[in-house]
């Protein structure tokens, strides 16, 4: 588990922009079973999370015409029970952190895994997410 003093500022990048933390398995289940769309970010301490994942996600949610109904996040290596539960909802995809997933009416409709984040500019991630929002969000 990562030290809180390292994780808190990285969490704040998303929570300060309206992402709700899912800290327990129960919170994950309650959030993901809601009707509508939910964007979930499995946050991480890695460089690609800081350099492209979080900035790309924030660009997308702040610039999209269509947006998910809910924004949620859990932190890998810190919110362990919640991340484990999110990953169950992401099956058959393997564990990935960071990761960005879009759910509609409780079903996974889109995922961006770490290998799709690494080496891509934040703007490319943002545009991909905006395209997914246009497909699945009202």
Buried (B, 14 or more C-beta within 10 A) or exposed (E): EEEEEEBEEBBEBBBEEEBBBBBBBEBBBEBBEBEBBBBBBBBBBBEBBBBBBBBBBBBBBEEBEEBBBBBBBBBBBBBBBBBBBBBEBBEEEEBBBBBBBBBBEBEBBBBBBBEBBBEBEBEBBBBBBBEBBEEBBE
